[in-house]
């Protein structure tokens, strides 16, 4: 949906945090019988997921699923999460890896990754 780049955002604001901006995607997933729908923010550095029922999936759930797959290969890996992540991420990580909390912000997380050699970040 909406593959033509247009910085004026004629279809809706490029902010998937606002539930109103997911309505078209939710309807499309239901209409087409898609398994999943992905919504990106304006610069595509965040991705939000809608399930096959058109319901938003918690970003913390998505993080835990991706981390489980990616970090299943290395026992004892470090997972960095930020303070706005639900308890699911650090609890999951603590059970299987070494969770490390970071301040919110890409630069803080990247710095902590470099400092600790972390394998995955949320």
Backbone bond lengths (Angstrom), bond angles and torsions (degrees), N, CA, C in turn:
res aa  C-N    CA-C-N  psi(-1)  N-CA   C-N-CA  omega(-1)  CA-C   N-CA-C  phi
1 X - - - 1.447 - - 1.534 108.83 -
2 X 1.300 116.41 141.70 1.463 123.30 172.27 1.523 112.94 53.62
3 X 1.337 116.90 51.94 1.457 120.84 -177.42 1.525 113.11 -81.92
4 X 1.319 118.42 -13.41 1.457 120.95 176.54 1.528 108.90 -75.81
5 X 1.330 116.10 122.31 1.459 119.94 179.41 1.522 109.62 -71.35
6 X 1.312 116.03 127.91 1.450 122.01 179.66 1.524 107.27 -152.23
7 X 1.319 115.81 104.84 1.462 121.96 -176.69 1.507 115.05 -63.50
8 X 1.339 117.30 -8.75 1.465 119.05 176.63 1.531 111.12 -85.92
9 X 1.341 117.00 -5.63 1.463 123.62 178.16 1.533 111.72 48.53
10 X 1.347 116.71 66.08 1.467 120.50 -174.69 1.532 114.59 -68.53
11 X 1.331 118.41 -19.93 1.466 120.38 -176.54 1.524 112.69 -88.32
12 X 1.293 116.28 -40.66 1.465 123.23 174.61 1.514 108.12 -177.97
13 X 1.305 116.10 166.48 1.456 122.24 178.20 1.533 108.97 -58.43
14 X 1.321 116.99 145.81 1.468 121.04 -178.68 1.530 110.27 -88.24
15 X 1.305 115.77 56.22 1.459 121.76 -179.32 1.521 109.19 -131.44
16 X 1.349 117.48 92.75 1.459 119.21 -178.04 1.524 114.48 -69.90
17 X 1.330 117.96 -5.22 1.464 119.65 174.46 1.529 111.28 -69.88
18 X 1.322 116.50 -25.25 1.463 121.09 177.96 1.526 107.89 -84.07
19 X 1.332 118.18 115.48 1.468 120.90 -177.29 1.530 113.90 -54.63
20 X 1.320 118.16 -29.37 1.463 120.68 179.17 1.526 111.68 -62.60
21 X 1.323 116.91 -27.18 1.456 120.82 -178.64 1.530 113.05 -81.66
22 X 1.314 117.63 -3.23 1.471 121.87 176.75 1.529 112.09 -100.63
23 X 1.317 117.37 -7.80 1.470 120.74 -173.42 1.528 113.17 -58.00
24 X 1.340 117.98 -45.34 1.468 120.57 179.49 1.524 110.93 -61.85
25 X 1.321 116.60 -43.32 1.467 120.81 179.70 1.526 110.68 -64.50
26 X 1.314 116.89 -44.29 1.458 120.63 179.44 1.528 110.90 -59.49
27 X 1.322 116.73 -44.88 1.467 120.76 178.93 1.525 110.71 -63.99
28 X 1.335 117.31 -41.16 1.462 121.70 -179.57 1.527 111.55 -63.70
29 X 1.325 116.92 -42.41 1.470 121.59 178.19 1.524 109.79 -60.30
30 X 1.313 116.77 -44.82 1.467 120.53 179.95 1.528 112.03 -68.02
31 X 1.317 117.26 -42.93 1.466 121.61 -178.91 1.527 112.48 -63.81
32 X 1.327 116.59 -38.27 1.467 120.67 -174.33 1.523 113.31 -95.31
33 X 1.330 117.03 -9.77 1.458 119.89 -177.14 1.522 112.54 71.42
34 X 1.324 116.60 26.86 1.471 121.10 179.95 1.525 110.50 -64.84
35 X 1.308 115.86 152.98 1.464 121.40 177.14 1.517 112.06 -79.24
36 X 1.323 116.17 -25.76 1.459 120.58 -174.13 1.528 108.76 -159.20
37 X 1.314 115.74 153.64 1.456 121.81 173.22 1.516 108.45 -130.17
38 X 1.320 116.61 139.32 1.460 121.55 -179.46 1.516 109.58 -118.85
39 X 1.323 116.56 131.83 1.459 122.55 177.39 1.523 108.30 -121.82
40 X 1.329 115.78 127.82 1.457 121.24 -179.52 1.519 110.20 -106.87
41 X 1.327 115.79 151.64 1.457 118.91 174.64 1.530 108.42 -78.25
42 X 1.325 116.74 -177.85 1.457 122.01 -172.71 1.507 115.50 -58.13
43 X 1.328 119.25 -35.27 1.461 120.32 179.13 1.529 112.09 -106.90
44 X 1.306 116.63 10.57 1.478 124.29 173.77 1.520 113.88 60.49
45 X 1.331 117.34 29.27 1.467 118.18 175.30 1.526 111.83 -97.50
46 X 1.328 116.45 -1.38 1.464 121.29 173.66 1.516 108.04 -133.22
47 X 1.335 114.59 141.67 1.459 120.41 -179.87 1.529 108.08 -127.32
48 X 1.317 115.53 132.26 1.452 121.48 178.69 1.518 108.40 -114.18
49 X 1.324 116.64 143.31 1.457 122.18 -171.83 1.526 110.57 -113.99
50 X 1.336 114.24 138.50 1.458 122.95 173.01 1.526 106.17 -117.12
51 X 1.327 117.70 132.11 1.466 119.80 -177.58 1.529 111.42 -82.12
52 X 1.325 117.00 -178.23 1.462 122.91 -175.73 1.528 113.16 -64.01
53 X 1.327 116.95 -15.56 1.469 121.07 177.10 1.522 111.60 -95.20
54 X 1.333 116.01 3.21 1.459 120.77 -179.24 1.515 113.52 81.53
55 X 1.318 117.00 12.62 1.465 121.11 -177.98 1.529 110.51 -96.52
56 X 1.337 117.27 138.50 1.471 119.92 177.44 1.527 110.97 -63.89
57 X 1.314 115.90 141.41 1.463 122.66 176.57 1.525 107.33 -102.03
58 X 1.306 116.95 132.59 1.457 121.72 -179.35 1.533 110.72 -56.00
59 X 1.342 117.77 132.35 1.468 119.48 175.77 1.526 112.67 -56.60
60 X 1.317 117.77 -31.84 1.470 120.34 177.74 1.528 110.80 -66.56
61 X 1.326 116.92 -35.77 1.465 120.87 176.92 1.528 109.81 -66.50
62 X 1.321 116.34 -45.16 1.469 120.11 178.65 1.530 109.85 -60.29
63 X 1.327 116.45 -44.68 1.468 120.55 178.60 1.516 111.49 -58.63
64 X 1.316 116.97 -45.53 1.464 120.49 -179.74 1.526 111.36 -62.87
65 X 1.338 117.20 -39.20 1.473 120.18 179.03 1.526 111.63 -66.59
66 X 1.327 116.25 -44.48 1.465 119.90 179.21 1.525 110.13 -65.62
67 X 1.328 116.53 -43.51 1.464 120.16 179.67 1.524 111.00 -61.83
68 X 1.321 117.15 -40.84 1.473 120.52 179.90 1.526 110.19 -59.96
69 X 1.304 116.39 -42.76 1.470 119.86 -179.98 1.521 111.77 -69.88
70 X 1.300 116.57 -50.20 1.457 120.66 -173.79 1.528 113.49 -72.24
71 X 1.317 116.78 -35.97 1.457 119.40 -176.08 1.520 113.14 -95.51
72 X 1.322 116.94 -0.71 1.454 120.00 177.01 1.521 111.89 -64.10
73 X 1.303 115.98 -14.60 1.467 121.04 -178.21 1.522 113.90 -84.83
74 X 1.334 117.10 -18.66 1.463 118.67 -174.93 1.524 111.31 -134.06
75 X 1.305 115.91 111.02 1.461 120.91 178.19 1.530 108.56 -70.18
76 X 1.322 115.88 135.76 1.456 120.74 176.43 1.515 115.04 84.72
77 X 1.330 119.19 11.53 1.460 121.54 179.73 1.524 110.51 -67.92
78 X 1.319 116.40 156.27 1.457 122.05 178.49 1.521 109.78 -94.68
79 X 1.328 116.15 132.90 1.458 123.21 177.09 1.522 107.36 -116.14
80 X 1.323 116.30 124.42 1.462 120.42 177.23 1.524 108.57 -99.57
81 X 1.309 115.72 130.91 1.459 121.69 176.45 1.516 107.41 -130.03
82 X 1.337 116.77 158.21 1.460 117.97 179.48 1.526 110.78 -105.53
83 X 1.316 115.14 173.64 1.462 120.25 -171.58 1.522 114.24 -69.23
84 X 1.344 118.81 -14.03 1.467 119.24 179.13 1.528 112.31 -92.88
85 X 1.317 117.41 0.15 1.463 121.78 176.93 1.529 109.08 -75.57
86 X 1.325 116.44 144.84 1.455 118.98 177.40 1.522 110.37 -65.89
87 X 1.297 116.76 169.00 1.472 120.99 179.02 1.523 112.63 -65.67
88 X 1.325 117.01 -15.44 1.465 120.50 -178.91 1.526 111.16 -59.93
89 X 1.325 117.59 -41.27 1.475 119.60 -177.14 1.523 112.52 -66.67
90 X 1.338 119.39 -54.07 1.462 116.90 179.08 1.526 112.96 -65.74
91 X 1.334 117.80 -34.31 1.468 119.31 178.31 1.522 110.62 -65.21
92 X 1.316 116.86 -43.83 1.466 120.60 177.66 1.521 109.41 -62.34
93 X 1.340 115.59 -45.83 1.457 120.11 -177.47 1.520 112.05 -65.02
94 X 1.316 116.88 -40.09 1.454 121.08 -178.20 1.527 110.56 -62.65
95 X 1.315 115.79 -35.00 1.460 119.76 -179.13 1.524 111.49 -70.96
96 X 1.324 117.86 -27.93 1.458 120.80 -173.03 1.522 114.30 -122.58
97 X 1.312 118.42 -23.15 1.457 123.02 -173.64 1.518 110.22 -142.56
98 X 1.314 115.07 -162.70 1.463 121.58 177.46 1.519 109.71 -111.05
99 X 1.343 117.76 102.92 1.468 119.22 179.17 1.531 110.88 -77.51
100 X 1.303 115.84 145.43 1.455 121.79 178.63 1.518 107.76 -139.28
101 X 1.328 116.83 122.17 1.466 121.48 -175.61 1.522 110.93 -87.22
102 X 1.322 114.91 139.87 1.451 122.02 -179.99 1.526 109.86 -124.96
103 X 1.306 115.73 160.59 1.462 120.52 169.30 1.521 108.17 -66.59
104 X 1.325 116.29 159.14 1.463 120.85 176.89 1.522 108.59 -71.95
105 X 1.305 115.62 134.51 1.460 120.63 177.13 1.513 111.19 133.43
106 X 1.319 114.35 133.18 1.461 121.33 -176.97 1.532 111.80 -56.43
107 X 1.335 117.48 -42.91 1.465 119.84 -176.61 1.528 111.92 -65.22
108 X 1.337 117.63 -36.08 1.468 120.32 177.92 1.525 110.99 -67.51
109 X 1.317 115.23 -43.31 1.465 119.97 -179.04 1.520 110.35 -65.91
110 X 1.337 117.43 -45.65 1.470 120.64 179.58 1.527 110.83 -60.94
111 X 1.327 117.09 -40.95 1.460 120.85 178.36 1.518 111.75 -62.28
112 X 1.323 116.16 -43.16 1.460 121.28 179.34 1.530 111.00 -67.29
113 X 1.328 116.00 -35.97 1.477 119.59 176.27 1.527 110.17 -61.91
114 X 1.325 116.19 -45.69 1.470 120.47 -179.65 1.527 111.02 -63.95
115 X 1.322 114.30 -40.84 1.475 120.48 -177.73 1.529 112.35 -66.74
116 X 1.324 116.72 -37.69 1.464 120.77 -172.74 1.524 114.08 -105.73
117 X 1.341 117.04 -11.85 1.457 119.73 -175.46 1.526 111.93 72.09
118 X 1.335 116.92 27.36 1.470 121.24 -178.45 1.522 111.03 -61.21
119 X 1.320 114.70 150.15 1.461 121.52 -176.65 1.510 113.53 -95.00
120 X 1.304 117.47 -25.40 1.463 121.08 -172.72 1.499 109.54 -146.16
121 X 1.322 116.12 144.41 1.458 119.88 177.60 1.513 109.94 -132.95
122 X 1.272 115.74 153.24 1.486 122.47 175.01 1.495 106.23 -118.21
